Amino acid sequence: MLPAAISRITAALLPAVSRAIGATPGVLMPAGARPTLTVDPTPPEQPMTAYIGQTATGDIATGTVDYYTIFAVGGLLFVLTLGMNLLAVRLVRRFREVYE
């Protein structure tokens, strides 16, 4: 049964993962909306969506580094999500079984 269902499992799993990556409120709240800078070699990292949510407060001047960084991070997030969706489509087409 699993070989017959693998294409549908993939069709459900990969877009769900890409959607979870792009969920700003779901990442912003557990991240605490604030990264901390320490001397520790294993510092806490901030997810891309949390960075966008924290930085894009409306007080950023146009043309600053922060302004362009938000769009760069958003563009990278878009490319990653698009890549995961294209991978899902490719895997579904590859493992699809045709029944007569």
Z-matrix of the N, CA and C atoms (Angstrom, degrees):
N
C 1 1.434
C 2 1.525 1 110.93
N 3 1.331 2 117.26 1 -34.91
C 4 1.447 3 120.11 2 -178.64
C 5 1.533 4 112.89 3 -62.61
N 6 1.335 5 120.08 4 -42.30
C 7 1.467 6 118.01 5 177.70
C 8 1.528 7 113.26 6 -60.66
N 9 1.306 8 117.24 7 -32.14
C 10 1.453 9 119.93 8 178.80
C 11 1.523 10 111.99 9 -74.87
N 12 1.317 11 116.79 10 -25.95
C 13 1.461 12 120.43 11 -175.90
C 14 1.524 13 113.63 12 -98.84
N 15 1.335 14 117.78 13 -4.79
C 16 1.467 15 119.70 14 -173.49
C 17 1.523 16 112.82 15 -62.10
N 18 1.324 17 117.93 16 -34.95
C 19 1.464 18 118.97 17 -179.69
C 20 1.528 19 110.86 18 -68.13
N 21 1.301 20 117.78 19 -38.10
C 22 1.465 21 120.38 20 179.67
C 23 1.527 22 111.63 21 -75.02
N 24 1.320 23 116.61 22 -33.19
C 25 1.464 24 119.12 23 175.76
C 26 1.522 25 109.38 24 -64.64
N 27 1.322 26 116.39 25 -42.99
C 28 1.457 27 121.15 26 177.32
C 29 1.516 28 110.60 27 -64.27
N 30 1.332 29 116.22 28 -41.22
C 31 1.463 30 120.50 29 179.74
C 32 1.520 31 111.59 30 -62.65
N 33 1.292 32 117.96 31 -26.41
C 34 1.458 33 120.99 32 178.98
C 35 1.526 34 112.22 33 -91.00
N 36 1.326 35 117.16 34 -36.58
C 37 1.457 36 120.87 35 -172.27
C 38 1.527 37 113.86 36 -75.88
N 39 1.314 38 118.56 37 -49.77
C 40 1.465 39 120.19 38 -175.50
C 41 1.528 40 113.84 39 -65.66
N 42 1.327 41 120.40 40 -45.20
C 43 1.472 42 117.48 41 174.97
C 44 1.531 43 112.93 42 -64.78
N 45 1.325 44 116.96 43 -29.77
C 46 1.461 45 119.25 44 177.06
C 47 1.528 46 110.77 45 -66.68
N 48 1.317 47 116.58 46 -39.15
C 49 1.459 48 120.41 47 178.09
C 50 1.525 49 110.23 48 -67.37
N 51 1.327 50 116.84 49 -44.00
C 52 1.466 51 119.07 50 179.77
C 53 1.524 52 111.26 51 -66.28
N 54 1.302 53 116.86 52 -31.50
C 55 1.461 54 119.32 53 176.48
C 56 1.529 55 111.12 54 -71.39
N 57 1.320 56 116.28 55 -36.56
C 58 1.463 57 120.23 56 177.85
C 59 1.521 58 111.30 57 -66.44
N 60 1.326 59 117.47 58 -33.62
C 61 1.457 60 120.94 59 178.19
C 62 1.524 61 110.07 60 -65.21
N 63 1.314 62 117.26 61 -36.62
C 64 1.456 63 120.94 62 -176.40
C 65 1.506 64 115.46 63 -90.51
N 66 1.316 65 118.49 64 5.86
C 67 1.464 66 120.77 65 -177.45
C 68 1.525 67 109.99 66 -82.40
N 69 1.317 68 117.07 67 97.41
C 70 1.461 69 121.43 68 -175.80
C 71 1.532 70 113.15 69 -63.62
N 72 1.323 71 120.54 70 -51.60
C 73 1.466 72 118.05 71 -177.77
C 74 1.522 73 113.10 72 -64.06
N 75 1.310 74 117.47 73 -34.19
C 76 1.452 75 120.60 74 179.98
C 77 1.516 76 113.04 75 -68.92
N 78 1.308 77 117.32 76 -23.15
C 79 1.461 78 121.40 77 178.95
C 80 1.522 79 110.69 78 -97.62
N 81 1.304 80 117.35 79 -32.72
C 82 1.459 81 121.32 80 -175.77
C 83 1.529 82 111.89 81 -67.73
N 84 1.319 83 117.67 82 -39.98
C 85 1.461 84 119.81 83 -177.96
C 86 1.530 85 112.64 84 -69.15
N 87 1.348 86 120.08 85 -50.21
C 88 1.478 87 118.17 86 178.40
C 89 1.524 88 112.87 87 -65.54
N 90 1.335 89 117.46 88 -27.33
C 91 1.462 90 119.88 89 -179.86
C 92 1.521 91 111.24 90 -73.56
N 93 1.305 92 117.85 91 -11.77
C 94 1.452 93 120.94 92 178.41
C 95 1.506 94 113.39 93 80.56
N 96 1.332 95 116.70 94 2.59
C 97 1.461 96 123.12 95 178.73
C 98 1.527 97 112.54 96 57.41
N 99 1.340 98 117.43 97 19.41
C 100 1.458 99 118.91 98 -179.68
C 101 1.531 100 109.94 99 -156.87
N 102 1.336 101 118.19 100 113.83
C 103 1.460 102 118.72 101 172.24
C 104 1.530 103 109.41 102 -79.90
N 105 1.297 104 116.83 103 150.22
C 106 1.455 105 119.61 104 179.15
C 107 1.521 106 109.17 105 -112.72
N 108 1.311 107 116.65 106 136.54
C 109 1.448 108 122.76 107 -179.89
C 110 1.519 109 108.84 108 -96.32
N 111 1.338 110 116.49 109 118.83
C 112 1.459 111 120.98 110 -179.53
C 113 1.523 112 109.55 111 -133.05
N 114 1.331 113 115.80 112 174.84
C 115 1.451 114 122.18 113 176.84
C 116 1.526 115 110.32 114 -86.49
N 117 1.294 116 117.43 115 -8.82
C 118 1.461 117 123.65 116 -179.91
C 119 1.529 118 109.92 117 -57.97
N 120 1.349 119 119.16 118 133.26
C 121 1.469 120 120.46 119 -179.66
C 122 1.524 121 113.39 120 -70.28
N 123 1.306 122 117.90 121 -13.47
C 124 1.460 123 120.89 122 177.37
C 125 1.526 124 109.41 123 -116.88
N 126 1.316 125 116.97 124 69.48
C 127 1.464 126 119.09 125 -175.69
C 128 1.537 127 111.35 126 -72.28
N 129 1.310 128 116.25 127 155.02
C 130 1.460 129 118.86 128 174.64
C 131 1.528 130 109.76 129 -66.58
N 132 1.284 131 115.53 130 136.76
C 133 1.452 132 119.62 131 -178.77
C 134 1.518 133 110.20 132 -101.82
N 135 1.304 134 115.09 133 160.86
C 136 1.454 135 120.72 134 -177.97
C 137 1.519 136 108.78 135 -113.64
N 138 1.346 137 117.86 136 128.84
C 139 1.462 138 119.94 137 176.60
C 140 1.526 139 111.35 138 -64.82
N 141 1.323 140 115.38 139 157.84
C 142 1.465 141 119.97 140 -178.05
C 143 1.523 142 111.77 141 -60.67
N 144 1.318 143 116.66 142 -42.15
C 145 1.461 144 119.10 143 -178.33
C 146 1.519 145 111.48 144 -68.20
N 147 1.334 146 116.88 145 -34.09
C 148 1.460 147 119.52 146 176.83
C 149 1.520 148 110.63 147 -67.57
N 150 1.334 149 117.27 148 -36.11
C 151 1.463 150 120.55 149 177.25
C 152 1.526 151 110.42 150 -63.24
N 153 1.320 152 116.48 151 -44.07
C 154 1.463 153 120.03 152 179.10
C 155 1.527 154 109.93 153 -63.14
N 156 1.322 155 116.50 154 -44.81
C 157 1.458 156 120.28 155 -179.31
C 158 1.510 157 113.72 156 -64.92
N 159 1.323 158 116.69 157 -34.85
C 160 1.456 159 120.17 158 -179.04
C 161 1.525 160 111.17 159 -79.00
N 162 1.322 161 117.59 160 -38.64
C 163 1.459 162 121.15 161 -173.78
C 164 1.522 163 112.59 162 -82.47
N 165 1.297 164 117.74 163 -34.96
C 166 1.461 165 121.30 164 -175.58
C 167 1.524 166 110.54 165 -83.91
N 168 1.311 167 116.06 166 69.79
C 169 1.461 168 120.27 167 -178.46
C 170 1.519 169 113.01 168 -96.16
N 171 1.307 170 117.96 169 -6.82
C 172 1.452 171 121.23 170 -179.16
C 173 1.515 172 113.24 171 98.88
N 174 1.326 173 117.08 172 -5.98
C 175 1.463 174 120.87 173 -178.83
C 176 1.525 175 113.01 174 -100.15
N 177 1.324 176 117.29 175 9.79
C 178 1.469 177 120.63 176 -176.89
C 179 1.527 178 108.88 177 -87.93
N 180 1.317 179 115.48 178 131.76
C 181 1.465 180 120.23 179 177.86
C 182 1.525 181 110.05 180 -75.54
N 183 1.313 182 115.80 181 142.83
C 184 1.457 183 121.51 182 179.27
C 185 1.523 184 109.63 183 -66.16
N 186 1.338 185 115.25 184 134.76
C 187 1.457 186 120.42 185 177.31
C 188 1.513 187 114.76 186 92.57
N 189 1.322 188 118.51 187 -0.30
C 190 1.462 189 120.29 188 178.43
C 191 1.528 190 109.97 189 -84.82
N 192 1.317 191 115.02 190 170.58
C 193 1.461 192 120.20 191 179.48
C 194 1.531 193 110.25 192 -64.22
N 195 1.320 194 117.42 193 -41.34
C 196 1.465 195 120.37 194 178.29
C 197 1.528 196 111.49 195 -60.94
N 198 1.304 197 116.96 196 -39.23
C 199 1.464 198 122.17 197 179.87
C 200 1.527 199 110.32 198 -61.00
N 201 1.326 200 116.67 199 -48.36
C 202 1.459 201 120.07 200 -179.04
C 203 1.523 202 112.07 201 -72.97
N 204 1.327 203 116.91 202 -29.57
C 205 1.464 204 120.11 203 178.83
C 206 1.514 205 111.49 204 -65.64
N 207 1.320 206 117.51 205 -37.63
C 208 1.465 207 120.12 206 178.32
C 209 1.520 208 110.48 207 -60.42
N 210 1.324 209 116.80 208 -43.70
C 211 1.458 210 119.76 209 -179.96
C 212 1.528 211 111.86 210 -70.37
N 213 1.328 212 117.15 211 -33.55
C 214 1.463 213 120.31 212 176.92
C 215 1.530 214 110.86 213 -66.33
N 216 1.314 215 117.15 214 -44.05
C 217 1.463 216 120.86 215 178.98
C 218 1.529 217 110.11 216 -66.73
N 219 1.325 218 117.37 217 -41.03
C 220 1.465 219 120.44 218 176.85
C 221 1.521 220 112.08 219 -63.41
N 222 1.328 221 117.12 220 -39.81
C 223 1.466 222 120.61 221 177.24
C 224 1.517 223 111.73 222 -65.30
N 225 1.332 224 117.27 223 -41.12
C 226 1.460 225 120.97 224 177.11
C 227 1.523 226 110.83 225 -64.27
N 228 1.316 227 116.86 226 -40.68
C 229 1.461 228 121.14 227 177.39
C 230 1.525 229 110.80 228 -62.65
N 231 1.330 230 116.96 229 -40.00
C 232 1.458 231 121.11 230 177.34
C 233 1.519 232 111.01 231 -63.86
N 234 1.331 233 117.45 232 -44.28
C 235 1.463 234 121.20 233 -179.04
C 236 1.529 235 110.58 234 -64.48
N 237 1.331 236 117.80 235 -41.45
C 238 1.465 237 120.45 236 177.78
C 239 1.527 238 111.62 237 -63.19
N 240 1.328 239 117.03 238 -43.48
C 241 1.458 240 120.72 239 179.20
C 242 1.526 241 111.14 240 -65.73
N 243 1.325 242 116.97 241 -41.95
C 244 1.465 243 120.63 242 177.33
C 245 1.519 244 110.50 243 -62.55
N 246 1.319 245 117.62 244 -42.58
C 247 1.463 246 121.01 245 178.81
C 248 1.520 247 112.35 246 -61.59
N 249 1.324 248 116.79 247 -41.41
C 250 1.469 249 119.48 248 178.59
C 251 1.520 250 111.29 249 -67.00
N 252 1.328 251 117.57 250 -37.60
C 253 1.460 252 119.81 251 177.80
C 254 1.525 253 111.58 252 -68.02
N 255 1.329 254 117.71 253 -38.85
C 256 1.464 255 120.58 254 177.09
C 257 1.527 256 110.98 255 -66.50
N 258 1.330 257 116.68 256 -37.34
C 259 1.460 258 120.26 257 175.64
C 260 1.521 259 110.86 258 -63.39
N 261 1.320 260 116.94 259 -40.71
C 262 1.467 261 120.37 260 178.28
C 263 1.520 262 111.10 261 -62.52
N 264 1.332 263 117.31 262 -43.15
C 265 1.464 264 120.48 263 179.47
C 266 1.528 265 110.34 264 -63.41
N 267 1.333 266 116.25 265 -42.87
C 268 1.470 267 120.20 266 -179.60
C 269 1.530 268 111.46 267 -63.75
N 270 1.340 269 117.27 268 -43.49
C 271 1.460 270 120.24 269 179.50
C 272 1.515 271 112.19 270 -67.10
N 273 1.313 272 117.37 271 -37.31
C 274 1.462 273 120.13 272 178.62
C 275 1.522 274 109.94 273 -64.63
N 276 1.323 275 116.89 274 -43.03
C 277 1.474 276 119.29 275 179.11
C 278 1.524 277 111.62 276 -67.16
N 279 1.314 278 116.72 277 -33.72
C 280 1.464 279 119.85 278 -177.97
C 281 1.520 280 112.16 279 -71.70
N 282 1.325 281 117.18 280 -41.46
C 283 1.466 282 121.17 281 -175.07
C 284 1.516 283 114.34 282 -98.58
N 285 1.313 284 117.49 283 7.36
C 286 1.453 285 119.69 284 -179.27
C 287 1.524 286 110.08 285 -69.20
N 288 1.317 287 115.77 286 133.26
C 289 1.462 288 121.06 287 176.24
C 290 1.511 289 108.10 288 -105.93
N 291 1.318 290 115.23 289 134.17
C 292 1.455 291 121.08 290 -178.86
C 293 1.520 292 108.32 291 -98.36
N 294 1.314 293 115.52 292 127.58
C 295 1.469 294 121.13 293 179.98
C 296 1.522 295 108.08 294 -107.55
N 297 1.301 296 114.25 295 140.75
C 298 1.487 297 118.70 296 -179.67
C 299 1.493 298 111.13 297 -101.84
